[in-house]
Amino acid sequence: MALTLKGSGKIIGNKELLPPIDLTVQDHDVAAIQADIEHMDAFLSLFEQDKSYLANEIMYDGNAVAGQKELFIYSPDMGEYPRLTPEKMVRFWGQLYNVDFDTSKILTLTELTHVRTKKIKLLTYYEQKRLQFARSLIQKTSIYIFKEPTYQLDLQSKKVFNHVLEEIKKMHGVVILLTSSLEEGIRLGSKVYRLNDRGMQEVELDEEIIEQEEVKDEIPNDEELFQQRFEKISAKTEDKFILFDPLEIDYIETRERQTVLHVNNEEFYSTVTMKDLETKLLPYGFYRCHRSYLVNLQRVREVIVWSKNSYSLTLDNRNEQVVPLSKSKYGELKALLNW
Amino acid sequence: MDVRRIRILIQREFQDIIWNGQVMIVLFSALLMVGTVYILNQFGFNVDEYEIVFFNAIPSVLGFVSAFVVMYIQGNILVEEREHRTLKVLQLYKVSRAELFLAKSAITLFIAMGLLLVAMIVFRYEFLHVVGGLLFSLPMLFMFLFLGTLLAEYSKNTIEVSLYGWPIIIVYFMLEGIVNSNLNVNLIKVFPNFHVTQGFDYILRGEWATASLYIIIPILWAVLFYLLLKKKWNASDQQNM
């Protein structure tokens, strides 16, 4: 069983809001789509407008999806009744969908048991978001779409969302995650896509090991490394090159085939390729934690284990940025850092 | 239309409304108003040869309950779905606009009828007059129910409902003042206030046939606001296409 979008796009007036998209998401898969807010909204509107269904653009298991009533949609702009309690809210959703379920189990899973009789308006922002996640466990459907589910969430709520995703994956159905953060997409998705004006491109994740081997072949031996007289990393701005001391850099990311240096919560585009940077920065304590990321290990404060397949690194900087850590790199990093 | 869903929506609204401060203030004001009308009903004053009376027993209570309670509560509880961003969730739960409107209207009408009943008991109405009075009140209640729904359609939040609602209440009570005084203004016959006052007079006298004639104009007003509401709903539907 799979969800299929065929050539769906959105044009208003002369402006193409969303290029034509061909997407297939298999059952039990989580497709994470990284996009800016405009493309995210345009993508979501495909599922919210009747004409997408009338034109048979959205198919599940070979059959046309009848309408948005057949899907679960989570969006940060959805709210709850502030004068009700989480317990009453969950029961209300259950009654509306005419499903029997264990309220306590859902509240435990979303870590809301301690506030079950507290009015929703008195809950924290994170608790309110977790309550919204509970909705996905009540509405039994085949297609789940989450828009920015972990945006501005605390660690506990992110973990709760992971558990919720695991529960959804146990049932049959497909999950689409729309996120502005590629890191979150990589962490949560089994397949990751980028959506922009050029359309939808898959971010390759499974080639990590092959890539790693290629990179290893190209890395010179230790002696050669130390023979290099390398001190600065260059980044190009409008009319000048900025030269950074390697240890100033928090992490480096490849984004749309460009190398982005993250320095003090600012981004700078470098003309040097990721492979070259990895070679140059290895002696400075940089580590290729993911195919698209090179992190300064001096900056790493936390290694977060979301599940046995999902890891992240939290950096010790002002915004506590999070960088994905590949499953295959976890053991290697553990040995390297000796923790 | 799913009756089970409407029942669930009504249950939820009842759980919610008892903690709704705005609605509780409106209810308290309405009960206070019943007592105030009862007292002020006995007083009036004269300007030259004209007698000015502001409140006239049940017709004035009905005016207050319709304009203040029905319009406000209906407007508020409907717009809260948008304000609290729960409308989108309900739509995903297959709740249609008609189901939501019926659930909210049931709550609003229940409160309004309850208040009218209390007022009629205070004014020592007989059982038959209570039944007749409640039936006669329905077009007025529906008129303001549609008006409240229309307000909610045009408003983003409860503040806007209050903002747009006040001019309507002021105009209604100005008309009420004219009806209750012996000023000779023929134009007043176009508005429902005059007909409500006349109708209740005939109900109390037991002249049911004559009283029923005065229900026509309030029904026409209710139909007018229903058509305006329908027009707004159609426009919204076309916008969402």
Contacts between the chains, C-beta under 8 A, distances in Angstrom:
chain1	res1	chain2	res2	distance
A	50	B	241	7.2
A	51	B	241	7.6
A	68	B	91	8.0
A	68	B	92	6.7
A	69	B	92	6.9
A	69	B	94	5.0
A	71	B	92	7.7
A	72	B	92	7.4
A	73	B	92	5.8
A	75	B	88	7.4
A	77	B	85	5.6
A	77	B	88	7.5
A	78	B	85	5.5
A	78	B	86	7.5
A	78	B	88	5.5
A	78	B	89	5.2
A	79	B	84	4.6
A	79	B	85	3.4
A	79	B	86	5.4
A	79	B	89	7.5
A	80	B	84	7.1
A	80	B	86	6.6
A	81	B	12	7.3
A	81	B	16	5.6
A	81	B	84	6.3
A	81	B	86	6.1
A	82	B	84	6.3
A	83	B	16	5.1
A	83	B	19	4.1
A	83	B	20	6.5
A	84	B	12	7.5
A	84	B	15	6.4
A	84	B	16	6.1
A	88	B	12	7.8
A	88	B	15	6.1
A	92	B	8	7.1
A	92	B	12	5.0
A	93	B	93	7.3
A	95	B	8	4.7
A	95	B	11	7.9
A	96	B	5	6.5
A	96	B	8	5.8
A	96	B	90	8.0
A	96	B	93	4.6
A	96	B	94	8.0
A	96	B	95	7.2
A	97	B	93	6.6
A	98	B	4	7.4
A	119	B	19	7.5
A	135	B	89	7.4
A	139	B	92	7.8
A	139	B	93	7.7
